[in-house]
Amino acid sequence: MSRARSSDSVELWASVSDGYVRLTLRVDGGGRHPFAPRSVADIKTANDEMFDRIDEFSLAVARWQTLPDHEKEKHLRCIEAAGRVLGQALFGDELSTFASLLEGYGARRLELVVADDTFSPYWDFLRLPTAAGDAYLGELVTITPGYFLRINDQPGELADEFAITVLDDFPIGLAEDETLHSACRDRRSRARDTVEELYVLEPIVRHVDDVDILRPLNPKTRLAEVTEINRWLSPQRRVVHFNCHGMGAERGRNTDPELQVSRTFRFGKADLDTGDLSYALVNLNVCESAVGTYSSRKTLVQTFHDQNALATIATTFAVDDRFATEFARSLYGRLATSDLLTSVHETRKAMLAQHNHPMSLMYTFTGASSFRLDKV
């Protein structure tokens, strides 16, 4: 079997017709491997079961440290069982072939390209046989929505054109909803008496003044808040970090998802001026920021790609506040010296091993996998 470069991605295309899903694995250089059609009804049933198991698990993670071992094991067994059912629903007897192809190509990114622009957030939890034993698909690859890649991916050579010190020229933007129960709340920087947390950014911040914090306004008129969010986003930045709640778009209504950045203010796509985040990684450390209610075009990720964001980090499900803080800090530690694909992939695996549960597989990214903090 030919082997793609380890830094390359593979694509999994899904088309639906006549009640069947047809999956095709596509590889750099034009290679394709189609799989036998699988029943839409069976896949939907497996997806629904996986949703229920992940939903139960997400609620349990907030008290994971106090759960007895048998309850932890129950949650993990249920997710693994649902992952096996999902694997069979998608690939049937060809599941081991799919696993062998992924291992053979050595890619770390699997772009999931779906015809109707929806994005399944559950396939990371699919269980499949590997040379080292059963594993989550998300341990082999980081699954990303392919729709955004068609618009925004940048060639790797771009990173070699300049070699400036990023943090001296591009301050980091931080927005946080003070109502969150983040683990870092007890580790506030004493240099500023604010509710915002700098602990999460410590691996990439040299000085507290490197961070431009979005502050709640008083009085909090909507016009003033919208003006402030656009002022805050207007400078060129290398990182824009959101630690807050998100509200999804509503089916059947002309609405967009929104970010709640304070007790009284949230904003969406319609509130933003056309900005230039073309140098920026936008970290949407927000529940379900990568998935829409019914379309990938109605997500928080899309909101910032419409602002020309170079890349985004996002989540596919509800994540625990404390875990989200820990994941982001660990990710930034890797981003200080490595590219986005490597950083996300390695952070996901490290956090899975450290916590012995798969919440880290709920993180994905879109855009330029070659993004680096040390070069633009």
PyMOL commands that set and color helices and strands:
alter all, ss='L'
color gray80, all
select helices_A, chain A and resi 40-61+64-66+69-105+123-125+137-140+146-152+156-160+166-169+183-187+199-204+208-210+222-233+269-271+300-305+321-335+340-355+358-362
alter helices_A, ss='H'
color red, helices_A
select strands_A, chain A and resi 9-17+20-27+31-34+38-39+109-114+127-130+133-136+142-145+172-176+211-213+239-243+245-247+258-260+266-268+281-284+311-315+363-367
alter strands_A, ss='S'
color yellow, strands_A
deselect
rebuild
show_as cartoon
